[in-house]
Amino acid sequence: MKEKCITIKAEDLNKSYNGVKVVTELSFTVEREQIFGLLGANGAGKTTAIECLLGPKAFEAGSIEVLGMNPVKERRKLFERVGVQFQESAYQEKISVGELCEVTAALYRNPADYETLLMQFGLSDKKKSCVSELSGGQRQRLFIVLALIPDPEVVFLDELTTGLDAKARREVWRYLERMKENGLTILITSHFMDEVEILCDKILILKKGLTVFSGTVKEAVEASPAENLEDAYLWFTDEEGTNGKEEQNHESL
């Protein structure tokens, strides 16, 4: 039996702001060549958890390993092997797409060919355009390209298809699936349950910083009274106010 290779591991992670817990005892593992979905409503703790995983945010308790490294103590080494795209990425508005890709590539020892990435994401004709001239969907695709320039082993994508039309979203999905087949591990956040259902091998749902479900999409549906993932997600997070259950952990082993 093939031994599982753990790429991301969090154990009993706790993070607070001004005494208020934002992430509480978060534990999960992501295997190599998996697409893992970190889900939850706005403010559930997803972005904070990712920032702890990557090193920028210190945490009070627990442990984290990404590619076998401590993201706080070995952040520089980890930086060379990880790609990151956040939903509200901010770049100089007057810089061109090509210049931004060149600047990003210069940060890494062995970057991927950004010209190829721009072509794959339909941005080759925007190379000389300023970032400020791009549509919302084009910007989002550019941010994904920038996350892939390090030629990473792990990539973190926050709301990766926000602003994309249906055709563009499906094109991104196909590309991510190809990257997974080529050995890339991907952690995503998303509010689109069709996207999660198609892409994710495992999911974890947060509610106010607490894990309310961890397992596969199929297990999430089976553990709820719902018949599809979207309704199951709403039931676990109680976003429609129909759950009525107390805060509790629903861990699927």
N, C-alpha and C positions, 0 to 999 in steps of 0.2 A: 504493500500500500504506500502510495506517495506521501512523504512527510509534508505536512502543512508548513508553509513559510509565512510567518507573521510579519507583516510590514508595519502596521500601526497597532500599538497596544496602550490602552489607558486603564488604570486601575484606581478606583475610589477617588476620582478627581473631584476636588472641591475648589470653588472660586467664589469670592464675595466682593461686593462693592459697598463700602461704608457700613459694614456689618450685615448687609442683606445678601443672602446666598443667591447666586445666579446659576451656578452649576453645583449639583449635590451628588456626591458618590457616583460619578459617571464612570462606568466600566464597559469596555468593548474591545474587540480585536478585529482587524481587517487583514485578510490574507492577500498574498501577492496575486495579481491578476483578477482581483475582485473590484466591482463597483459597489461602493457602500454609500447608502443614503442616510444623512443626518437630517431628520425632519422635525418640524414643530412650528408653531405660530410665531409671528414676529415677537421678539422679546423672550422666547423660550430658552435661550442660552446657546444657540447653535454657533453664532459667530464668535462668542466668547470661548467656547470649547475649541474651535479651530485655532484661535489665536494662542490658546494655551498649548495646543499640540505643536504649533510652529515656533514657540518661544517668546514672542513679543509680550505676552501676558504671563505674569508670575501667578502661581496658584498656591493655596495655603496647605493643601494636603493631597496625597495620592502620588502616583507615578505615571510617567509617559515615556514611551519609546517609539521613535519613528526610524525605520531602517536600522534598528538596533542602537540608535543614538539617543542621548538625552538632549532634547531640543533647547534646553537652557544652557547647559555646559558645552554642547558641541554644535551650537547654532550655525557657525560659519561653515563647518563641514556639511551640515545638513542642507544649507542654502544651495550648495552645488548640485544637490540630487533631488530637489523638490521644486515643483512649479505651483504657483498660487495665482488665482484670479478671484478678486472680491467684487461683489455687486456694485459698490460705489467706488470703483477705481478712479483715481484722480491723476491726470497727467497734464502737462503743459498744453494748453489749447492750440497754440500756434506752431507746435512741432508737427512735422509731417509724419505720416504712417511709417514710411521707410526710415526716417531718422529715429523714431521711437524704437523701432525694431533693432536698428544698429546699436543704439545706446544700451538697450536691454541685453543684446547678445554680447556686448563688450564686458558685461559683468561676470561672464562665465568662461571657464577654461575651454569647454568643448560644447559650444551651443549647437542646436539644430539649425538647419538651413531655413532661415525665416522666409526666403523667397518661395520655397516649396510650401511652407505653411500658409502664406498669404494666398497662394494659388488654390490650395485645398479648401480654404474657407471663403473663396470668392472675393478676395480683396486685392488681387494683383493690380487691378486698374486704379486702385486708390492709394498706391504707394507714394505718390507725390502730393496727395491731398492732406490738408491739415486735419488733425483729430477733430477740431471744432466743426468741420464741414461734414462729418459722417452722420448718418442717421443713427437712431438708437440701436437698431439691430446690427448695423455695421460696427458700431463701437463695441457692442457685446462680443461680436466675433473677433474683433481685434484683441480684446482683453484675453480671450481664450488662446489666441495665437501667442501672446506675450507670456502666458503661463506655460506654454509648450516650448518656448525658445531654449530653456535650460536643458532640453532633452532629458526630462526628469524620469525618475523611477516611480515617483508618487506625485499626483497632482490634486490640488484642492480647488474645487470649482463651486463658487457661491452663487446660486440662482443663475446657472450658466446659460439658460435660453430666454431669460427675460428680455422682452423687446423684439424677439424674433418671430416672424410669421411661421405658419404651420410647415411650409416646405423647408424653410431654413432650419427649423428645430429638428426635423427628421434627418436632415443632412448632417447636423452636428451629432445626433445620436449615432448615426452610422459610423462617423469618424471615431467617436469615443469607443464604440464596440471594437473597431479595428485596432485602436491603441491598446485596449485590454487584451486582445488576442496576441499582440506583440509584446506582452509582459508588463504593461503599465498598470499600476494600482491607482484607482480613482476614488476620491471621497467627494461627494456632492451634497449640496443642500438644494432643495427645490420645493416649490408649492404646487407643482404640476404632477398630479398623481399618475397620469398616463405616462409621463416621462419616467417616474420612479418605477412603475410597474414593468416597463420595457427594459430599463437599464440596470436596475439594482439587484445584486445577488443577495444582499442583506440590508436591512434598514434598522434604524433606531429612532424612536419617537420621543421627543422631549416635551414636557409640559411644566412650565415654570421651573426649569432647571432639573426636574426629576425625570428619570427614565420611566416611561409608562409602557413601552414595548421594545423588545429587541429580538430580531429573528428575520425570517424570510417574509416576502410579501404574502405568500400563501398562508404562512402561519399567522400573520396579522389578521387576515380575513377570517381564518378559522377560530381565532381567539376572541372574535367580536361577534355581535349579532348581525353584522352586515354581510352583504353578498359581493361587495367589490371593495377595492382598496380605498377609494375616496371616502366612502361611507365609513369604513373601518377607521380611517385616520381621524375623521370628525368625531367618531365615537370615543376613541382613545384620548383625544385632546379636549373633548367636550366643547368644541367651538360653537356648537349649535345649542348648548345648554340642555341636551337631552339625556346625558349619561347618568348623572345622579349618583355616581359612585364616589367614594372617598379617594383622596390621593393615595396611590399605591403603585408598586412596581409590578409590571407584567413581563417577566423575563421568560422568553422561550429558549429552552436549552436545546 
